[in-house]
Amino acid sequence: MSNNSIYTAGVDIGGTNLRLGIFGGGGKPESDVRILMPEAADVDFIIRNIKKFLYDNKKYNVKTLGIGIAGQIDAESGNIIFSPNLNWHNVPLKKGLEEELGLNNILVANDLAAITYGEWKYGAGKGFNNLICIFVGTGIGSGIIINGGLYTGCFNSAGEIGHTRIVSGGRKCTCGNYGCLEAYAGGHGIASIAIERAYADRPAFQDVINESGGVIESITAKSIAKAYKAGSKEAVRLIKETGEYLSDGVASAVNLLSPCAVILGGGVLDGIPELFDIVRAETLKRSLKASSSNLKILRSSLGEYAGIIGAAALSSSV
C-alpha cells in the first residue's frame, strides 16, 4: 500500500446494521466492519462510529466518503429529509460529518441509488445500460439506470417502489400512507403481519413463535425464514403471499420502464432464496410481453457488501 494512494470510504446506514468499508479502487474492501444499529439510533451514533472507523483505519488515505441511507435526501445539502426506517426528519448528516471529520468530499445518497450504481458498475448489472435494482430488507427500495446513467428524478427521490400503493386502504406504512408495498413485503411488514396472525391464532403459528424464542412480539423476518425452512405451514403461506405482493410491484416497474434487466437482492431475499424464484416466475407472468420477453431477472451479486461498494463507487464518480 502506497502512502500516496487515495482511498474512498463507503457507509451503508440500514435499519438493522451500520456497515462501513474502505476501498482503493474496484469492488473489494480493504477493511470493513458491521455494527448493530440500536433502537432509535440518532445522527450522533452514526457520526461517532464513522469517525472511529476512519481513525482505526488511518493508515488509508481516505479523501472521499460516500453514504447510503434509506429515505429521501436533499442532494445539494446532504440533509436527510425523511428516513422512515430510522424515523429521521430533516437531519443535517453531511454538515455534521464535515464539521467532525474535516472532509470536504462527502456524498449522501439514497441507499438503493448507491447499491444500484454499485451493481451496475461491478455486479450483476454490469453491461446493462437500462436496469432496475430492487432490494427487500427492513424496507423495500429501488434504483434505476437509464441509458447508462443513474436516474434520481427531478427531486432526487426516484425509485421509492416500496411506497407505491398495492392495496387501496390497506395496512399503514412507516411513511404514513396506507397500502404500500413495503407494508406487505418488507421485512418489518412481514413480521408485523405474522405477529397479528400469531395473536389471532397462536396454535397455527407456534412453529414461528418457537423460532422467535417463544415470544410473539419477537417474531422477525429472520425467524419466519427459519420456520419456513422447517416447513411451517403458516410461514410457507406468508412467504407465498409476500412473493405475490413483490411480483405485483416488480411487474408494475417493468411495465413502466421496460428495462433490460431487473436485479433483486436484500436481506429478505437472501434469507429465503426460494422467494427469488417465486418473484421471478410471477413477474414474467404479470408483465406485458413486450417488456418481459427478453427481460433478465437476476440476483444481486455484491451480497452483503452491496451498500458500501455502491456508496463508495457513487461518491468517487461525482
C-alpha positions, 0 to 999 in steps of 0.5 A, spaced: 500 500 500 502 506 497 502 512 502 500 516 496 494 512 494 487 515 495 482 511 498 474 512 498 470 510 504 463 507 503 457 507 509 451 503 508 446 506 514 440 500 514 435 499 519 438 493 522 446 494 521 451 500 520 456 497 515 462 501 513 468 499 508 474 502 505 476 501 498 482 503 493 479 502 487 474 496 484 469 492 488 473 489 494 474 492 501 480 493 504 477 493 511 470 493 513 466 492 519 458 491 521 455 494 527 448 493 530 444 499 529 440 500 536 433 502 537 432 509 535 439 510 533 440 518 532 445 522 527 450 522 533 451 514 533 452 514 526 457 520 526 461 517 532 462 510 529 464 513 522 469 517 525 472 511 529 472 507 523 476 512 519 481 513 525 482 505 526 483 505 519 488 511 518 493 508 515 488 509 508 488 515 505 481 516 505 479 523 501 472 521 499 466 518 503 460 516 500 453 514 504 447 510 503 441 511 507 434 509 506 429 515 505 429 521 501 435 526 501 436 533 499 442 532 494 445 539 494 445 539 502 446 532 504 440 533 509 436 527 510 429 529 509 425 523 511 428 516 513 422 512 515 426 506 517 430 510 522 424 515 523 429 521 521 426 528 519 430 533 516 437 531 519 443 535 517 448 528 516 453 531 511 454 538 515 455 534 521 460 529 518 464 535 515 464 539 521 467 532 525 471 529 520 474 535 516 472 532 509 470 536 504 468 530 499 462 527 502 456 524 498 449 522 501 445 518 497 439 514 497 441 507 499 438 503 493 441 509 488 448 507 491 447 499 491 444 500 484 450 504 481 454 499 485 451 493 481 451 496 475 458 498 475 461 491 478 455 486 479 450 483 476 448 489 472 454 490 469 453 491 461 446 493 462 445 500 460 437 500 462 436 496 469 432 496 475 435 494 482 430 492 487 432 490 494 427 487 500 430 488 507 427 492 513 424 496 507 423 495 500 427 500 495 429 501 488 434 504 483 434 505 476 439 506 470 437 509 464 441 509 458 447 508 462 446 513 467 443 513 474 436 516 474 434 520 481 428 524 478 427 531 478 427 531 486 432 526 487 427 521 490 426 516 484 425 509 485 421 509 492 417 502 489 416 500 496 411 506 497 407 505 491 400 503 493 398 495 492 392 495 496 387 501 496 386 502 504 390 497 506 395 496 512 399 503 514 406 504 512 412 507 516 411 513 511 404 514 513 400 512 507 396 506 507 397 500 502 404 500 500 408 495 498 413 495 503 407 494 508 406 487 505 413 485 503 418 488 507 421 485 512 418 489 518 411 488 514 412 481 514 413 480 521 408 485 523 403 481 519 405 474 522 405 477 529 397 479 528 396 472 525 400 469 531 395 473 536 389 471 532 391 464 532 397 462 536 396 454 535 397 455 527 403 459 528 407 456 534 412 453 529 414 461 528 413 463 535 418 457 537 423 460 532 422 467 535 424 464 542 417 463 544 415 470 544 410 473 539 412 480 539 419 477 537 417 474 531 422 477 525 423 476 518 429 472 520 425 467 524 419 466 519 425 464 514 427 459 519 420 456 520 419 456 513 425 452 512 422 447 517 416 447 513 411 451 517 405 451 514 403 458 516 410 461 514 410 457 507 403 461 506 406 468 508 412 467 504 407 465 498 403 471 499 409 476 500 412 473 493 405 475 490 405 482 493 413 483 490 411 480 483 405 485 483 410 491 484 416 488 480 411 487 474 408 494 475 416 497 474 417 493 468 411 495 465 413 502 466 420 502 464 421 496 460 428 495 462 433 490 460 434 487 466 431 487 473 436 485 479 433 483 486 437 482 492 436 484 500 436 481 506 429 478 505 431 475 499 437 472 501 434 469 507 429 465 503 432 464 496 426 460 494 422 467 494 427 469 488 424 464 484 417 465 486 418 473 484 421 471 478 416 466 475 410 471 477 413 477 474 414 474 467 407 472 468 404 479 470 408 483 465 406 485 458 410 481 453 413 486 450 417 488 456 418 481 459 420 477 453 427 478 453 427 481 460 433 478 465 431 477 472 437 476 476 440 476 483 444 481 486 451 479 486 455 484 491 451 480 497 452 483 503 457 488 501 452 491 496 451 498 500 458 500 501 461 498 494 455 502 491 456 508 496 463 508 495 463 507 487 457 513 487 461 518 491 468 517 487 464 518 480 461 525 482 
